[in-house]
Amino acid sequence: MQLKRYYILTLFFIGLLWVFSLYAATPADTLAQLFTATQTMQADFTQTIFDNHGKSIQRSQGHMAFQRPGKFRWDVRSPLPQLVVANGQRLWIYDADLEQVVIRSLHQSAGETPALLLSRPNPVLQTDFKVSEGQGDNKGMQWFILTPKKNDNMFEQIRLGFRQEQIQAMRLTDHLGHSTLIEFHHIHINTALSSSLFSFVPKSGVDVIDETQR
């Protein structure tokens, strides 16, 4: 009985030490810990774009997956299908309506596709962004504010919302005051993902624009 009680108390104090170390860290360190704990993720998403007055002007839905570092899939299914795939080195942007795919270097496209940052290595993330902690909300969300250190980023601020140590939402604000809210649903963390999710082979007849050859 005494041994069992000692074991429970030991686990309790280990848990307290972990919590205290988490909150004693800088926001960048805390965010890095949260990212490190999530090596793979797949989820449904809704994406809503707002104008600079806060009015909703566009809404889309789809499915996403990532595997760190650098592998990513963003599959918009409605209202207009579009697919973005990254294999760690290259990025494919496929427009089904236009029957066209654009191939880019992943490094060159990181600032244009902010959702990619979920799959990026922690050192790269902290090199490119200043990280601060935002206020929590009534949904129990813990927010982190990412401000680009360079002016060539499409967005002036990126907010990441976590609940129970899982990413739940992203809010992106551009230089014109427009914002994009991405909310994740049916989230699966650290499950095995097929490598085929992170590769793209265009069908016959698809126009290929390879910007990596320029």
Residue pairs with C-beta under 8 A, 6 or more apart in sequence:
22 30
22 33
23 30
25 33
26 131
27 131
27 132
27 133
27 144
28 126
28 131
30 133
30 144
31 125
31 131
31 144
31 160
32 122
32 125
32 126
34 162
34 165
34 167
35 68
35 118
35 122
35 125
36 122
37 165
38 68
38 166
38 167
38 189
38 190
39 67
39 68
39 190
40 65
40 66
40 67
40 68
40 189
40 190
40 191
40 192
40 193
41 64
41 65
41 66
41 118
41 167
41 187
41 188
41 189
41 190
42 63
42 64
42 65
42 66
42 187
42 188
42 191
42 193
43 63
43 64
43 65
43 184
43 185
43 186
43 187
43 188
44 61
44 62
44 63
44 64
44 184
44 185
44 186
45 61
45 62
45 63
45 64
45 182
45 183
45 184
45 185
46 59
46 60
46 61
46 182
46 183
46 185
47 59
47 60
47 61
47 62
47 76
47 180
47 181
47 182
47 183
48 56
48 58
48 59
48 180
48 181
48 183
49 56
49 57
49 58
49 59
49 178
49 179
49 180
50 56
50 57
50 178
50 179
50 180
50 181
51 57
51 177
51 178
52 176
52 177
52 178
60 76
60 78
60 79
60 80
61 76
61 77
61 78
62 74
62 75
62 76
62 77
62 78
63 75
63 77
64 72
64 73
64 74
64 75
64 115
64 184
65 72
65 73
65 193
65 197
65 198
66 72
66 73
66 118
66 119
67 119
67 193
67 198
68 119
68 120
68 121
69 88
69 119
69 120
69 121
70 86
70 87
70 88
70 89
70 106
70 119
70 120
70 121
71 86
71 87
71 88
71 119
71 197
71 198
72 84
72 85
72 86
72 115
72 116
72 118
72 119
72 198
73 83
73 84
73 85
73 86
73 197
73 198
74 83
74 84
74 85
74 113
74 115
75 83
75 84
76 82
76 83
80 97
81 96
81 97
82 93
82 94
82 95
82 96
83 92
83 93
83 94
83 96
83 200
84 91
84 92
84 93
84 94
84 113
85 91
85 92
85 94
85 197
85 198
85 199
85 200
86 92
86 106
86 116
86 119
86 198
87 106
87 198
87 199
88 106
88 198
89 105
89 106
90 103
90 104
90 105
90 106
90 212
91 103
91 104
91 105
91 106
91 109
91 113
91 116
92 101
92 102
92 103
92 200
93 101
93 102
93 104
94 100
94 101
94 200
94 202
94 206
95 101
98 207
99 205
99 206
99 207
100 206
100 207
100 208
100 209
101 200
101 202
101 206
101 207
101 208
101 209
102 209
102 211
103 208
103 209
103 210
103 211
103 212
104 211
104 212
105 211
105 212
106 116
109 116
110 116
110 117
110 120
110 128
111 148
111 152
111 153
111 154
111 155
112 154
114 154
114 155
114 158
114 170
114 172
115 170
115 182
117 125
117 129
117 146
117 158
118 167
125 131
125 146
127 149
128 148
128 149
128 150
128 153
129 146
129 147
129 148
129 149
129 158
130 146
130 147
130 148
130 149
131 144
131 145
131 146
132 144
132 145
132 147
133 142
133 143
133 144
133 145
134 143
134 144
134 145
134 159
135 143
136 142
136 143
137 143
137 161
139 163
140 163
141 161
141 162
141 163
141 168
141 169
142 161
142 162
142 163
143 159
143 160
143 161
143 162
144 159
144 160
144 162
145 157
145 158
145 159
146 157
146 158
146 159
146 160
147 156
147 157
148 155
148 156
148 158
154 174
154 175
155 172
155 173
155 174
155 175
156 173
156 174
156 175
157 172
157 173
158 170
158 171
158 172
158 173
159 170
159 171
159 172
159 173
160 167
160 169
160 170
161 167
161 168
161 169
161 170
161 171
162 168
166 187
166 189
167 184
167 187
168 183
168 184
168 187
169 181
169 182
169 183
169 184
170 180
170 181
170 182
171 179
171 180
171 181
171 182
172 179
172 180
172 182
173 179
202 208
